[in-house]
Amino acid sequence: MAKRDYYEVLSVAKDAGGDDIKKSFRKLAMQFHPDRNHGDPEAAEKFKEASEAFEVLSDVEKRATYDRFGHAGLNGGGGGFGGGTVDLSDLFGDILGNFFGGGGGGGRRSAGGPQAGRDIQAVLDIDLREAITGVKRTISLQREDPCEVCSGTGAKPGTKPNPCRRCGGQGVVIQRQGIFQVQTPCSTCSGRGMINPDPCGTCRGAGRSTVRKSIDVEIPPGVDSGDRIKYSGQGDAGDPGAKRGDLEFVIRVKDHRFFQRDGQNLVCQWPITFSQAALGGPIEITTLTGDKVRYDLARGVQTHEILRVTGHGMPTRRNANKRGDLLIQVIIDTPQVISPEQETLFRALAEIERKEVGPPPKKSFFHKLKDWIVTDEKK
């Protein structure tokens, strides 16, 4: 069967750059890699074809020869280029974990040998006040620890694991895919390099058992939803000789009834009376932390006007002493029930307002709204 054009195989243009060629091969290799398509000869053939195309087009000299002479130029009279080597670790980076059993939930699978423990991730709910002050929590969670009976070996006490015959204790096997040699974890020993002929009855050969562990978590002031707190080496135990995984908490800050967060600022509404709005004067505001703050209202403050109380917002994680502001939206509170004395005073005020001649020195919200309605109707 005639070979397909290498540019067609990788679905790239003939003037494609090295990054485009690499990106295209990565996509095809992930799709057709033998470890993802066990027993599929068609996928194996496509992986081989893509690997061969990548080896040529990613090499400047080979690509130039291919562009000039085609496949015949690469054969060199039948000699060929020999078996090439592709370092898939460099090509795929962390994505290799998805090929070889890791990834997908924090796995840390290496190519072979003792496997590190898996990472643990948990959501930690706190309220907004705890986010502003910081808090310490003791969290109970399940994780895998080395089996106490077999000390993590997975073998029955008094016995020991034997080297895997298939991989010779290396944990990996070499498979040839066309012109490449691909190193993959041994499927017989799952990459551990050892086999337990007489497994531990407690952990059933796993070498690990599930335990409940209490972890003290210190949440710093200023955290927000989505922030992460990481504890290295507090995740699941790995194989003997391998390190533990990590433990990571993802912060989720619950909504507050009165205060809302806007970056480093806090926003809330605060009720004031008619007399306070008209006359101004001091009011006392309670902050999220319970502190009492005095604020001097200006005369004639309007409903929904924003007041700024400096330094009573959220702290930053890097510097707890540096804080945002508290933004107060004032709301004029209309009383639903009034005393006879109040009614007398309100009626007297209403009479004065009725007799008042000329517009007020400063347009109120209602005058501004009236002007806007009239202007809009004229358009």
C-alpha angles and dihedrals in degrees: 000000000000115000118249121242108274093226089053091049092056093036093232133131120256090249093049117140126237094260092054091049092049092047092051093048091048090055093049093044092053090049099047104027110138092235089063096042107043112188094004108127093183092057090046090053092050091049090051091048093049092046092052092049092048093050090056101040094044091056114077096212096042091046092052091051092048093048090053104038106014122216092332091063092055094052091061093203092316099312096104125182097284127227112338126206125222119192099219091185090064092042099049105022111184091357088079087075089071091055097049105041102279132097119052098095103008103302118169103200117166125198092266146330127056111357122227118235122266123261119249121217125189136173116240117200119206133165126245094257091055088050091056096045103030122236143213119229134184107217124195115209142156122250139158118262128180111280108261093213099055097022090239098302094111089224126117111262109271093030133078136209120266126224113265110257095211097057098022092240093302096110092225138078129204117233123187115224108183108295093352136079112218122197114213135171115272109259093207096061097021090242096303096110091222135087125205109216090180107033125202111267094217100054095020092235096308093111090220137079132195115253135171114244132187115221125191108223122194112202112197123221116269100035119149136196110291095028115130133218114199130199112191117219095013097104130087120323117255132214117300108291094018126105128252123257122249131262118226129184120202111209120228115185114206121226118263124225095232110011127064127191122235106178106294092344129087121217129200142151122246126195121227131178129248090253093050091050093049100039102030120208138138124328129181118232124195112218127212090265092052097255118144114232125188117220126183111221118214118233115270098020110175128226113267090022112144121236122192122217105190121225100010098101131090121313121232119249091235095050119021090189092062108080139174125233136271111239114204121198106200119220120194105229114220110208115235094198123037133182123242090255092053091048091053091051093046091051090050089050091048090053091051091050091050092053094043110119123210131014121298116263090249124038112245124219090262093053090050090050091050091050090050092050093049092046092048092051092053093056 
